[in-house]
Amino acid sequence: MISLSSAQRRYLRAAAHRLHPLVLVGEAGLTDAVLHEADRALESHELIKIRIAAATHEMRTRWLEAACERLSAAPVQHIGRTLVIYRPAKEPKLKLPGETKPIARKRPLR
């Protein structure tokens, strides 16, 4: 599971605000088909919302942890019946706060 700083999580929550759920979890729960669909969505979008039809809060929390573990993703938010998860793509589209690029130096260090 990927870990995020609080600033990164805050940035991703703001970015997820405009998103619609791409994956729906029904009464069967977190099946392999649901995880496969979430994996495909993460490959193309990096940040996704998952809507859960019916379950207790504790069950949704366990599903969030299990999904993030199996998909190598990071939990961003769990609010009501909506889960938000993030996994960087091979060519990331989102630039998270706190990520730095190497600084190009004009002169070599002595």
C-alpha positions as CSV (number, residue, x, y, z in Angstrom):
1,M,0.0,0.0,0.0
2,I,1.3,3.5,-0.9
3,S,1.5,6.1,1.9
4,L,0.7,9.7,1.4
5,S,1.5,12.8,3.4
6,S,-1.4,14.9,4.7
7,A,-0.7,17.6,2.1
8,Q,-0.8,15.0,-0.7
9,R,-4.0,13.5,0.6
10,R,-5.6,17.0,0.9
11,Y,-4.6,17.8,-2.8
12,L,-6.0,14.5,-4.0
13,R,-9.3,15.0,-2.0
14,A,-9.7,18.3,-3.8
15,A,-9.0,16.8,-7.2
16,A,-11.5,14.0,-6.5
17,H,-14.3,16.4,-5.7
18,R,-15.3,16.8,-9.4
19,L,-15.0,13.0,-10.2
20,H,-17.9,10.6,-10.6
21,P,-17.7,7.1,-9.3
22,L,-16.2,4.7,-11.9
23,V,-16.6,1.5,-9.9
24,L,-19.7,0.3,-8.2
25,V,-19.7,-2.4,-5.5
26,G,-23.0,-4.3,-5.2
27,E,-24.3,-6.7,-2.6
28,A,-21.7,-9.4,-3.6
29,G,-19.0,-7.2,-2.1
30,L,-15.4,-6.7,-3.2
31,T,-15.2,-9.5,-5.8
32,D,-12.3,-10.2,-8.2
33,A,-14.4,-8.6,-11.0
34,V,-14.7,-5.4,-9.0
35,L,-11.0,-5.3,-8.2
36,H,-10.2,-5.9,-11.9
37,E,-12.4,-3.0,-12.9
38,A,-10.8,-0.8,-10.3
39,D,-7.4,-1.8,-11.5
40,R,-8.3,-0.8,-15.1
41,A,-9.8,2.5,-13.9
42,L,-6.6,3.3,-11.9
43,E,-4.4,2.5,-14.9
44,S,-6.1,5.2,-17.0
45,H,-7.2,7.7,-14.3
46,E,-4.8,7.4,-11.3
47,L,-7.5,8.8,-9.0
48,I,-10.9,7.1,-8.8
49,K,-14.1,7.0,-6.7
50,I,-15.7,3.8,-5.8
51,R,-19.4,3.7,-4.8
52,I,-20.6,1.0,-2.4
53,A,-24.3,0.1,-2.5
54,A,-24.8,-1.4,0.9
55,A,-22.5,-2.2,3.8
56,T,-21.7,-1.1,7.3
57,H,-19.1,1.6,8.0
58,E,-16.7,-1.0,9.4
59,M,-17.1,-3.2,6.3
60,R,-16.5,-0.3,3.9
61,T,-13.3,0.5,5.9
62,R,-12.1,-3.1,5.6
63,W,-12.9,-3.1,1.9
64,L,-11.0,0.1,1.4
65,E,-7.9,-1.4,3.1
66,A,-8.2,-4.6,1.2
67,A,-8.7,-2.9,-2.2
68,C,-5.7,-0.6,-1.6
69,E,-3.6,-3.6,-0.5
70,R,-4.5,-5.8,-3.5
71,L,-4.2,-2.9,-6.0
72,S,-1.0,-1.3,-4.6
73,A,-2.9,1.9,-4.1
74,A,-3.3,4.6,-1.4
75,P,-6.5,5.3,0.4
76,V,-7.4,9.0,0.0
77,Q,-10.8,9.3,1.5
78,H,-13.8,7.4,2.9
79,I,-16.9,9.5,3.2
80,G,-20.3,7.9,3.4
81,R,-20.6,5.2,0.8
82,T,-17.8,6.7,-1.4
83,L,-14.2,5.6,-1.4
84,V,-11.4,7.5,-3.1
85,I,-8.2,5.7,-4.0
86,Y,-5.0,6.8,-5.8
87,R,-2.3,4.9,-7.6
88,P,0.3,6.7,-9.7
89,A,0.4,5.7,-13.4
90,K,3.6,4.7,-15.2
91,E,3.5,8.3,-16.6
92,P,1.9,10.2,-13.8
93,K,-0.7,12.8,-14.8
94,L,-1.0,14.3,-11.3
95,K,1.9,16.1,-9.7
96,L,1.5,15.7,-5.9
97,P,2.8,18.3,-3.5
98,G,6.1,17.4,-2.0
99,E,7.4,15.6,-5.0
100,T,10.6,17.1,-6.2
101,K,12.6,16.7,-9.3
102,P,16.4,16.6,-9.3
103,I,17.9,20.1,-9.5
104,A,20.1,20.7,-12.5
105,R,23.3,22.4,-11.5
106,K,25.2,24.8,-13.7
107,R,28.5,24.2,-12.1
108,P,29.8,21.0,-10.5
109,L,30.2,20.9,-6.8
110,R,33.7,21.2,-5.4
